[in-house]
């Protein structure tokens, strides 16, 4: 594929202060020196990052979707409209990549806040349960305590991942550090697996060598507290994870919800011990282990898909429909999407009329970029490659 290189002055919005709201409407100060009708077979609309970016036809249009409906133009009063117009003058809002990057940073801050609040709630719950374990000797409560503590500690690597994801891309990590979140997911899986092994070994030993549990009412209360604390954390994590597009945070929320159900099992163990069944407590401990393994299976599947760059096929379908609806697009070739942290990046190949000039094909590519970013949620940027139909 021959690529005609004519770098634009706003090819990288992060490094060129001249790129702004009017960047798309300005004429190209570097007209095409080869005005043949078909100057090239490929028009690479890149994000301007990475080595060699200056040697490609790199033109970045990473839009934020710019939903004007959110501005609520039609429902303001006279004073509201005046404030809105003044705001437009003082705070220009462009379609540049910086707008999406700012939104991603805000999302990461929200994710960090969710993680630390979850750590505090689960940590306090685990400490309270641990005190009851020392008094009662309940194996079921021990397993639940270890599980809750492990779940709380998973906030630490995820928090580190969110912080790394906020670092800007550099020459070595040209796509940024967003994939650190997926590595943190691996740490979560290993932590959950370790808690499952510990709970299973302890429960099995107690089953072979039964010991009576004491302070059963305190054990039951600790189990109920664990259930309520985990359910609150689960709802908080899932809600935030879906809002910011973090699969790891959603998976961690589902994990916390299962923890809440296992905490209820502690009540059954306490009831059995109160009825004179010494094996009830270790059996419940083993059941908690089974629940941990069930959560582990789902987490492995979710993190594995992210490491393999899997995306929801519905997102790909939405992007393809948006491309085919663009005026001037004759066909859609390869379409690739991948998650980088909790943001999507995409690459698309579109086919245009073989007689289109460089400038006309460039306009089609710009329209295609805007259409895809507007159609796919949490899409940070798209690279559009233009292919001309063969001339007959």
C-alpha positions in Angstrom: 0.0 0.0 0.0 1.5 3.3 -1.1 0.9 6.0 1.5 1.2 9.6 0.5 2.8 11.5 3.4 1.5 15.0 4.0 1.7 15.7 7.7 -0.9 18.2 9.0 -0.1 20.9 11.5 -2.5 19.4 14.0 -1.6 15.7 13.7 -1.0 15.4 17.4 -3.3 17.4 19.7 -1.2 16.7 22.7 2.0 18.2 21.3 0.7 21.0 19.0 -1.0 23.8 20.8 -2.5 25.1 17.5 -4.9 22.3 17.3 -8.2 23.4 18.6 -11.9 23.6 17.9 -11.4 25.1 14.5 -8.7 22.6 13.4 -11.0 20.6 11.1 -12.3 23.7 9.3 -8.9 25.2 8.4 -7.6 24.7 4.9 -4.6 22.4 4.6 -1.5 24.7 4.5 0.3 21.9 2.7 -1.6 21.2 -0.5 -1.0 17.9 -2.2 2.1 18.3 -4.5 0.8 15.4 -6.7 -2.7 16.4 -7.7 -3.4 13.2 -9.7 -7.0 11.9 -9.3 -5.7 8.9 -7.5 -2.6 9.8 -5.6 -2.4 6.8 -3.3 -4.1 3.6 -2.3 -4.1 4.3 1.4 -4.9 7.2 3.5 -3.8 6.5 7.1 -5.7 8.5 9.7 -3.5 7.7 12.7 -3.5 8.9 16.2 -0.1 10.4 15.7 1.6 8.3 18.4 4.5 6.0 18.2 7.7 5.9 16.2 7.4 7.0 12.7 4.2 9.0 13.1 5.7 11.9 11.2 6.3 9.7 8.2 2.7 8.7 7.7 -0.3 10.7 6.6 -1.2 11.1 10.3 -4.3 13.1 11.1 -5.8 12.6 14.5 -9.5 13.0 15.1 -10.1 11.4 18.4 -13.5 12.8 19.3 -15.4 12.8 22.5 -18.7 12.3 20.8 -19.7 15.8 21.8 -23.3 15.1 22.7 -25.0 18.5 22.3 -28.1 17.0 23.8 -26.2 17.0 27.1 -26.0 20.8 26.9 -29.8 21.0 27.1 -30.0 24.0 24.7 -33.8 23.9 24.3 -34.8 23.9 28.0 -32.8 26.9 29.3 -34.3 30.2 30.2 -32.9 33.5 28.9 -30.3 33.7 31.7 -29.3 30.0 31.3 -28.8 30.5 27.5 -26.7 33.6 28.2 -24.5 31.7 30.7 -24.1 28.9 28.2 -23.0 31.3 25.4 -20.5 33.0 27.8 -19.3 29.5 28.8 -18.7 28.7 25.1 -16.5 31.8 24.8 -14.5 31.2 28.0 -14.3 27.4 27.7 -14.0 26.2 24.0 -15.0 22.6 23.6 -13.4 20.9 20.7 -13.5 17.5 19.1 -9.9 16.8 19.9 -8.3 13.9 21.7 -7.6 15.9 24.8 -11.3 16.0 25.6 -11.5 12.3 25.6 -8.3 12.0 27.6 -9.7 14.3 30.3 -12.9 12.2 30.5 -10.7 9.1 31.0 -8.8 10.8 33.7 -12.0 11.7 35.5 -13.2 8.1 35.2 -10.0 6.8 36.7 -10.3 9.2 39.6 -13.9 7.9 40.2 -12.6 4.3 39.9 -9.9 5.0 42.5 -12.4 6.5 44.9 -14.6 3.5 44.6 -11.6 1.2 45.2 -10.5 2.9 48.3 -14.0 3.2 49.8 -14.4 -0.5 49.1 -11.1 -1.2 50.8 -12.2 0.7 53.9 -15.6 -1.0 54.2 -14.3 -4.6 53.5 -11.2 -4.0 55.7 -13.3 -2.9 58.7 -15.6 -5.9 58.1 -12.7 -8.3 58.0 -11.2 -6.9 61.1 -14.5 -7.2 63.0 -14.9 -10.8 61.8 -11.3 -11.6 62.7 -11.9 -10.6 66.2 -14.9 -12.9 66.4 -12.8 -15.8 64.9 -10.2 -15.4 67.7 -13.0 -15.7 70.3 -15.1 -18.5 68.7 -12.7 -20.6 66.7 -15.2 -20.9 63.9 -13.6 -22.3 60.7 -16.5 -21.1 58.5 -16.1 -17.6 59.8 -12.3 -17.9 59.3 -12.8 -18.8 55.7 -15.2 -15.9 55.2 -12.8 -13.5 57.0 -9.9 -14.6 54.8 -12.0 -14.2 51.7 -13.2 -10.7 52.7 -9.7 -9.7 53.5 -8.4 -11.0 50.2 -11.2 -9.2 48.4 -10.2 -5.9 50.2 -6.6 -6.3 49.3 -7.4 -6.7 45.6 -8.2 -3.0 45.7 -4.5 -2.3 46.1 -3.2 -3.7 42.7 -6.3 -2.3 41.0 -5.6 1.1 42.4 -2.0 0.9 41.2 -3.4 -0.1 37.8 -5.7 2.9 37.6 -2.8 5.2 38.6 -0.5 3.7 35.9 -3.3 4.0 33.4 -3.4 7.8 33.9 0.2 8.1 32.8 0.7 9.5 29.3 2.0 7.3 26.5 5.7 7.4 25.8 8.2 6.0 23.3 8.3 2.6 25.0 4.6 2.2 25.8 3.1 3.9 22.8 -0.4 2.9 23.7 -0.1 4.1 27.3 -0.3 2.1 30.5 -4.0 1.2 30.4 -3.3 -2.5 30.1 -1.9 -2.4 33.7 -5.5 -2.9 34.8 -5.6 -6.3 33.0 -2.3 -7.3 34.8 -4.0 -6.3 38.1 -6.8 -8.6 37.2 -4.3 -11.5 37.1 -3.2 -10.5 40.6 -6.8 -10.6 41.7 -7.3 -14.1 40.3 -4.2 -15.3 42.1 -5.3 -13.7 45.4 -8.7 -15.3 45.2 -7.1 -18.7 44.4 -4.8 -18.4 47.5 -7.8 -17.6 49.7 -9.6 -20.6 48.4 -6.7 -23.0 49.1 -6.3 -21.6 52.7 -10.0 -21.9 53.5 -10.2 -25.4 52.1 -7.1 -26.7 54.0 -8.3 -25.2 57.3 -11.8 -26.6 56.9 -10.6 -30.0 55.9 -8.3 -30.2 59.0 -11.2 -29.2 61.2 -13.4 -31.8 59.7 -10.8 -34.5 60.5 -10.3 -33.1 64.0 -13.6 -31.5 65.2 -13.4 -28.8 67.7 -16.5 -27.0 69.2 -17.1 -23.4 68.2 -18.1 -20.9 70.9 -19.8 -17.5 71.0 -22.2 -18.7 68.3 -24.4 -15.6 68.4 -21.3 -13.4 67.7 -20.4 -15.7 64.8 -23.9 -15.3 63.4 -23.7 -11.6 63.8 -20.3 -11.5 62.1 -21.7 -13.5 59.2 -24.6 -11.1 58.7 -22.3 -8.1 58.9 -20.1 -9.7 56.2 -23.2 -10.2 54.0 -24.4 -6.6 54.3 -20.9 -5.1 53.8 -20.2 -7.2 50.7 -23.5 -6.4 49.1 -23.0 -2.7 49.6 -19.5 -2.9 48.1 -20.8 -5.1 45.2 -23.4 -2.5 44.2 -21.0 0.3 44.5 -18.3 -1.4 42.4 -20.6 -2.6 39.7 -22.3 0.7 39.3 -19.0 2.6 39.0 -17.4 -0.1 36.8 -20.3 0.0 34.3 -20.2 3.8 34.2 -16.5 4.1 33.5 -16.2 0.9 31.4 -13.9 -1.0 33.7 -14.4 -4.8 33.3 -12.1 -5.5 36.2 -14.1 -3.3 38.6 -17.4 -5.0 37.5 -15.9 -8.4 37.9 -14.6 -7.4 41.4 -18.1 -6.2 42.2 -19.6 -9.6 41.2 -17.0 -11.2 43.4 -18.0 -9.1 46.4 -21.7 -10.1 45.8 -20.8 -13.8 46.0 -18.8 -13.1 49.1 -22.0 -11.7 50.6 -23.8 -15.0 49.9 -21.0 -17.0 51.4 -21.2 -14.8 54.5 -24.8 -16.0 54.9 -23.5 -19.6 55.0 -21.7 -18.7 58.2 -25.1 -18.4 59.8 -25.9 -22.0 58.8 -22.7 -23.2 60.3 -23.4 -21.4 63.5 -26.9 -22.8 63.6 -25.6 -26.3 63.1 -23.0 -26.0 65.8 -25.7 -24.7 68.1 -27.7 -27.8 67.4 -24.8 -30.0 68.5 -23.4 -30.8 65.0 -19.7 -30.3 65.2 -19.2 -31.1 61.5 -21.5 -28.2 60.4 -18.9 -25.5 60.8 -16.1 -27.1 58.7 -18.6 -28.3 56.1 -19.8 -24.7 55.6 -16.1 -23.7 55.3 -15.7 -26.2 52.4 -18.9 -24.8 50.8 -17.4 -21.3 51.0 -14.3 -22.7 49.2 -16.6 -24.0 46.4 -18.2 -20.6 46.1 -14.7 -19.0 45.9 -13.8 -21.4 43.1 -17.0 -20.5 41.2 -16.1 -16.8 41.4 -12.5 -17.6 40.4 -13.8 -19.4 37.2 -15.8 -16.3 36.1 -12.9 -14.0 36.9 -10.4 -16.1 34.9 -12.8 -16.0 31.9 -13.3 -12.3 32.1 -9.6 -11.4 32.5 -8.6 -14.0 29.9 -10.8 -12.3 27.3 -9.3 -8.9 28.1 -5.8 -10.3 27.7 -6.8 -11.8 24.3 -8.2 -8.4 23.2 -11.8 -9.7 23.1 -14.6 -7.1 22.7 -18.4 -7.4 22.6 -19.3 -8.2 19.0 -22.2 -5.8 19.3 -19.7 -2.9 19.5 -18.0 -4.1 16.3 -21.4 -4.3 14.6 -22.3 -0.8 15.7 -19.0 0.5 14.3 -19.5 -1.3 11.0 -23.0 0.1 10.6 -21.8 3.6 11.3 -19.0 3.2 8.7 -21.4 1.9 6.0 -23.8 4.8 6.6 -21.1 7.4 5.8 -21.5 9.1 2.4 -18.7 8.1 0.1 -17.9 4.7 1.8 -18.3 1.9 -0.8 -17.3 -0.9 1.6 -15.8 -1.8 4.9 -12.8 -4.1 5.2 -11.0 -5.2 8.4 -12.4 -3.7 11.6 -10.4 -4.2 14.8 -11.1 -3.0 18.3 -9.4 -3.5 21.6 -9.6 -2.4 25.2 -6.8 -0.5 26.7 -7.7 -0.1 30.3 -11.3 1.1 30.3 -11.1 2.8 26.9 -11.5 1.4 23.4 -9.2 1.9 20.4 -10.2 0.9 16.9 -8.7 0.5 13.4 -10.9 0.4 10.3 -10.4 -0.1 6.6 -12.9 1.6 4.3 -13.2 1.4 0.5 -14.0 4.6 -1.5 -14.5 5.4 -5.2 -11.3 4.8 -7.2 -11.5 8.2 -8.8 -11.5 10.2 -5.6 -8.7 12.7 -5.1 -6.6 12.8 -2.0 -8.6 15.7 -0.5 -11.9 14.0 -1.2 -10.8 10.7 0.3 -9.5 12.6 3.3 -12.9 14.1 3.9 -14.5 10.7 3.7 -12.0 9.4 6.3 -12.8 12.3 8.6 -16.5 11.6 8.3 -15.9 7.9 9.0 -13.9 8.7 12.1 -16.6 11.0 13.5 -19.3 8.4 12.8 -17.6 5.6 14.5 -16.6 7.6 17.6 -20.2 8.8 17.9 -21.6 5.3 17.5 -19.4 3.4 19.9 -19.4 4.2 23.6 -16.0 4.7 25.4 -14.2 4.8 22.1 -11.1 6.9 22.6 -9.8 7.0 19.0 -10.0 5.3 15.6 -7.5 4.9 12.8 -9.1 4.9 9.4 -7.3 3.4 6.4 -8.6 4.4 3.0 -8.5 2.0 0.1 -9.6 3.0 -3.4 -11.7 0.7 -5.6 -9.7 -0.6 -8.5 -10.2 1.4 -11.7 -11.6 -0.6 -14.6 
